[in-house]
Amino acid sequence: MGWFDRSITKPSRATKPAKTAVRSKAGVARIERDVVVHREGEVGDYRLILAKTPSTDARIKIILDKNPSLHCLVTKQHEVFAVKPRLQSSPAQALNHLIALCKSMSDGHAVQLFYVSETIYQSYIEGLSKAQTSGIAMLDNEKINQLFLEAIRQRASDIHIRYRESEAIILFRVNQLLRPHEIVEASTAKRIITAMFNTTKGGKDFSMQQSIDTSFKYNTETGAEFMVRANSSPEKRGVTVVSRIRNIKELLPLEVAGYTANQLAHLRRVTDKHQGLLLITGPTNSGKSTTLTTIMAHIPREYAVCEVADPIEVVLPNVSHFEVANDNDSEMGRVMKDMVRQDPDYLIVGEIRSQQTAHAATSLAYAGTSVMTTMHTNSIAAAFPRAIKLGMERDDLSVEGFLNGVVSQNLVPILCEKCKRPFMHKPNMSAYDNQVKTGHYGEIFEGHQIFYRNFDGCSACRKTGIKGITLIAEVLEMTQDVRKLVACKQHYLISEYMESQGIYTKHSHAANKVMQGMFDPTLVEDKIDPFKRSNVVAALRAGAINA
Ligand SMILES: [Zn+2]
């Protein structure tokens, strides 16, 4: 979908200069009254403004072509919307109108506003209508086959089908970024969705009016096996189906997943413990269940290993797998009780989501089982209140011998080596000029060449500017100091503690990869809080070497 990427940021010199909305002093003043501008600068051909709305705390990123006309595209969670602003009496008013529009669209999500030329705007609209005419009804099975094979060929992790009254858009998530694949007629989409849900899990009758989960295996002719987990949820204008595709036999060794050597050593020590709890946390799409599965696959064969998950994604010869629906609390409670009688050396629990599961996991961890599980939080510090909310006791979490370690991770896109763009930091300029004119990254990562994503891309990266994804992580072995912080309800100081000890937090880990030219700092900040000198202390101390 070359038009999709090209259209949103291609700089245009064809439009008339002047009439700059942001550069005029009046314009900036007006923005500041509406949103809090916390960074401004020029990046290549663009002027960049990062702002926050005080009410919702949503981040707004405005990328302006240096010669803007009044045509805009807004992106939210990688979805692109074409926006034609009302004609206003002044550029500043027009910009304010657009910011108000972004705020109303954001629902708390980060949104990006791209100011584009008439030509680019038109090419986006044309691209959309071209895609609309390519939807041809085919035999359902053939269509499903074609869809999955294409997704697998592009190494997509998810297929999204957004079914609306008149049509459906199919999107692939590749390297974390969602991009449109094709638009099909509503009737075609309905047949695909119905077939997907009715042929699986005992042919349960599929209804668009209720939320349904399913999982099934998909085998290709070449012998590759994939596990597909799909969820269909009704929404106001139709239904949205998200299918996650995972190659069953492709288990990435932890050594190449993106952890640092120190983190791997910590991870090895906490997984070698024969008793206690290991929590692997992260948001959706952070690779936490992949990490857990990989750890499980490497447990030596002389140990008894049980797994309780929904669904079982990878079947291993030395593991007893128990599949339990995540939303069925009583069934989960019963299976967890069985686990006590099974007396495993290692118990892998897909995810702790209920009090019953949390209580059973606690008893087992005390009783001499090594329990490893995942939890849905965005940092190590946030894992503690979450675990307590799920029914674990602060006293347990802070006692020696119970909690062995906590991991938190995210996946971040890797820049394409062939087309990434250097950020120019000019050492002979004043600190003020560097901050204002080239953004504040120069100050944070002083002395290191920083690179940005080239949205035009090249042939090596399918015109995306992105070549793969990798982890940023924080791995914490529980120590006396950390247990004290947890016991005194000071878990929020854990990141600071780690940085002071030279242990990488996600920020330092990401900063290290920014300084190696692997990450665009703005793409990292889509996942975690903005970089500050104070949250990358460990990385700055180590420099760009791989700690
Ligand atoms: Zn490229």
Residues whose N, C-alpha, C, O or C-beta is under 5 A from the ligand:
A	BS01	ZN	C416 K418 C419 G457 C458 A460 C461 G465
